[in-house]
Amino acid sequence: MTPTWGDWYWPAWFMFTVLTLLVPEIYALCTNVHNTQSYWVWRALKVEVTHTTPWTAAHFLVFGAWLVVMAWLTLHYFFRRFT
């Protein structure tokens, strides 16, 4: 099989993405949890601990996008669907 640019690009992209998420996230967890990604999402979507506020369109859009991406990647990577 002839090597292609994908042989080095995708592992490099994946490592870059993982590191740029995990390094700041772990640092934020150790220093100030208000700097974590999850706290930012909760603040942006105005998610309350009591869950008394109804979901807005933004809640449904973010959750729907997350479901679609995670389902697609799982089926594509592990079950070789959508190829």
Secondary structure, 3 states (H helix, E strand, C coil): CCCCCHHHHHHHHHHHHHHHHHHHHHHHHHHCHHHCHHHHHHHHHCCCCCCCCCCCHHHHHHHHHHHHHHHHHHHHHHHCCCC
